[in-house]
């Protein structure tokens, strides 16, 4: 990834969060017997759980102890919803009389997941420098401690219209010290997304990944995953919403599908860029120029090097797909397993 110090704050946060998640997921996939729909299974693991991403630990499995947890209590603890039907179908949990319990493979996954946060953070300290990661952590903690709501430790699964879901009620913020780095990144980015989406017709996920790369001349649909960094499945959902909102159209030249912005889409694209700038200036006034400046500086130092840790294991599913040229400008966390690029 080429250095770009003019990236919006939300994009810098997204790139760091996605890079951490992919590196974490690659290690989980390497250690945990599993199966996938399109990329086979670990040897001897056809009955293993379906492979999922880090988010499914953060919004579900970290709260399922030996005694089990009530469905409603799980949502209170996670401060966001999970895909319970998926986690049940994929082989991680059972639900009986509204009590969630981990299946044997789910307990095995918990044992693999839990230490990986520390493992990846240590890798980042070795790769980027411990002082740089400490400064990133401190700048995130300084920002998040000023929030008036206790956000979840992960990005929520995107809802209707691919909008982010905020907690229903404000809660007394809890101390942010000692949280995993990925939780701090998630809280900061989610707070930005919630504020953006209060003032935008389209979600930050759609605006940052799809609306951003389209134009009035037209872009081949098959090129959109490479340009945006998100999966073709996520692109398909986003394009459906843009078409419904009369912001984009799909055309065909007889050989391939072309996505093109309408006049309304061009207006939305310009509004997206302007709102990103407006919100960052607003955050400087609300949380302090020094706080936002320190966060931006820490993220910018990481940005040119984030791809260095993303090489998948040879047997990993990401080794079988085309390498992205960019990371998502906002994570596409879908019901499909919570992968940050909508895979």
N, C-alpha and C positions, 0 to 999 in steps of 0.2 A: 504494500500500500504506500503510495506516495505521500510525503508530508503535506499537510494542508492545515495551516494555522488560522484559516478563515472559516473553519467549520463552525456551525452553531453549537452552543453548549449542549443541547439535547443530542446532537449527533456524536459529539465527543463522548458523552456518557454512554450512549448506545454502543458505540464501537468497543469501548472497554468492557461493558457488560457482556456483549455477545462474544467477544474473544475469550473472556474468562469462562463463559458457559460452554463454548465449543471445546475448549481444552479440557474442562471438567468432564464433559459428556464423553469425549474420546477415551479418557481414562476409565470411566465407569463401564463403557462398552467393552474395553479391553479386559477388565477384571471380572465382570458379571456375566455368567452364562445367560443367554437370551435368545430371542427369535425376532425376526423382522418380517415385514410383508414382502418387500422387494429385494432384500439383500441377504437372504438366507438366515441360518441360525448358527450359534456356536456349536461345535461338534458335540453330539450327544445331548443337545438341549432343545429338541423340538417341542418339548413340553415346558420349556422355560418361559418366563414372563416376556411379554412384548416389550421391546426397548423403548424407554421414555427418557425425557430430559430432566435436568436439574430442578426445574420448576415443580415437578411432581413430588419431589422430596419436600420442597419448601412449603407447598400448599396442602400437603397430605401426609406423606409417610413419616415425617419427623415427629408428628403428634400421635402416631398410633403405637402405643406401648403394649406391654404384655397383657394388660387388663382390657385393652380396647378403649375406644373413645366414641361417645355419642355423636351422631351425625351433626346435630346442631352445635355441639361443643367444639367440634373440629373447625367449623366455619368461624366460631368466635376466636379460637386460638390462632388460626391462620390469618384472620382479618381479610379473607377473600374466599371465593368459592374454588372448588377443585372439580375435576371430572370424575366423580365417584363411579358412575357407570363404566367409564373407561378403565379406571384402575381395578375395578372388579373383573371386567371382561378380560383385561390384559394379564391377570394372574397375580396381582399384588395383594389384594385384600378380599375379605368376605364381609358381608353385611347381614346381620341377623338381629331382628327386633331393634333396628336403628342403631346398632352398635357395630362399629368398624373394627375388625381385627386383621392383623397381617397374616397372610398365608406363609408357609415355609419359605417360598421363593421371595416373598416380600420382606421377610426378616433377613434373608441373605442379602438382599439389595440394600437394606438399611445399614448393614455392617460394612458394605462396600462404600456407600455414599458418605457416611458420617466423617471419616478421616480425610476425604478428598478435598474438603475446603482448605484445610491446613496444608495439604500437599501442594495444591495449585498456588496458594498464596506464597509458599516458600519458593516455588519455581519462579514466580514473578519477582520476588525479592532478589533472587540470584540473577535473573535476566535483566531487570531494569535498575536494580540497586535498592537496597533496603531503605535508604533514606528517601528515595523517590516514592516508594510504596507507603512509607510512613506519612509522608507529606500528603499523598492522595487520601489516605485514611483520615488524617486529621482535618483536612479541608472538607471532606464529606460529613464527618461528625459535627463540625462547627456549623454547617448549613442545616443539617437535619434536626439538630437540637432546637432550632428556631421554628420548626414546623408546629402547627397547632393541632395536628392529628397524627395518630400513631398508625402509619401506613404498614402494609404487609412487608414481609422480608423478601418478596419476589414480585415481579410484574404479574398482574392478574391475567388469566386467560381472557383474551379479547372478546367482548360481547357483541351485541347487535350493532351492525354498522362498523365493526372492528374498533369500537370505542373502548377505552380503558374504564374499568369499574372502580369507582372510589368507595371507601368504606361508607356504610349507611349512616353512621353516627360518629361524631367526634368523640375521641377518647383522650384521657390524660396521657400525654406522650410519655413513653418509658425511656430510660437511659439508653443512649445509642453507643456507649462505650462497649467494646468487646464483641460487637456484631461482626459477622463475616464480611469481608470486603464486597462480595456480590450483593449482600443485603443492603449495604449502604448505597451502592450504585443504583440498585433497584428503587429504593425509596426516593432518591433525588430525581431520577428520571420519571418515575410515576407522578410525583408532585408537579413536575413541569408539564407532563402530558395532560393531567387533569385540568390544569389552568388553561392550556392551549385549547382543549376541546370544549371548554365553556364558551369560547369565542369563535369557534370554527364550524363550518358546515360539515367538514369531513374530519375524520379522526387523524391523529398524528401518525398512526401506522400507515394509513393510506397516503396521506399528504407527503410524508417523508420518503416513502419507498417507491410509490407508483406515480402519483401526481408530479413529483419532482422530476422524473426522468422522461416524461412525455412532452410532446410539443404539438403544434398545429399541423406540421408536415406529416407526422406519423412515424411510429416506431414499430418494428416487427415484434409481435407478441413473443416469439421464441427468444428474442434478445433481452426481454425484460428481466428474467432472473439474473442474468450476468450483470446487467446495468444497476439493478437494485440491491442484489445480495440476498433476495428472499426467494422462496421456492415457487415453482409454477402453480402449485395449489393455492398458495397465498395470493399470487398475482391474479388468479382466476376469481377468487372471492372479491378482491379489491376492485377489479375491473367491472364486476357485476354491480357493485355499489356506485362506482363512478358513472356507469351507463344509466342506472336508475335515477341518479341525480343530475342527468343531462350535462355532465362535465366531460364525458369522453364517449367516443363511438368506436365500434369495431368494424373494419372494412376488410375486403379481400381483393388482392390483385390477381386472383386466379391461381396463385401458387401458395401464398402465405397470408396469414391474418395480420392486419395492421391496426394498431391502437393510435387514436388521434384525439387531441384535446379540442373541445368545442370552445366558442367564445366564453361560455361560463366556466369551463375548465381552466382557461388561461387566467381568468380573473381569480379563480380559487388558488391557482399556483402562485400568483403574485401576492395574494393575501397570506398564504402560508409563509412565504419568505419574510414578509413584513412583520407578521405576528411573532415569528421566532426572534427577530431583533428587538421588537417591542417588549417581549416577555423577559429577555435577558437584561435589558435596561431596567425593567420594573423590579427584577430580582435584586439588582445592585442597590436600588433605593430601599427595598424592603429588608434585605438581609445583610447589606453592607458591601460596598465596592471591594473591600479587601477580601471578604469571604468568597465572593464569586470570582475575583481575580486569582486568588490562590487555587481554587478548584480548577479554573480554566488552565492555568499554567501547569498544574500537575497532570491534567489529562493530555495536554498538548505534547508533553515530553514523552508520554507513552505511545501516542497515536502512530508515529511512523514505524513502530516496531511490533505492533500487535499481531501481525501475521506470523511472526517467528515461532510461536508456540502452537500453531494450528495444524501442523502436519499430522494427518491421521495415521494410526497403525495400519500396516498393509492389509490386514483383514477387516478393518473398520469400514462401515458403509460409506463414509465420506471419501474413502480412497477410490470408490467406484463411480463417483460423480465428478462433474467438471468443477475445477477449483474456482471459487469466486474471485473477482477482481476487486471487490469492495465488500464491506460488512454492512448489514442493514443500518439505515439511518434511524430506525426505531424497530425494536424487536417485534416480530410477528408471532406472538405466543398464541397458538391455536389449540383446539380440543384434541388435535391429532397426537398429542404426547408432550406438548409444551416446548418443542424445539424453538430456539430463538429466531430461526429464519423460516418458520412455518413448514418445515419438512415433515 
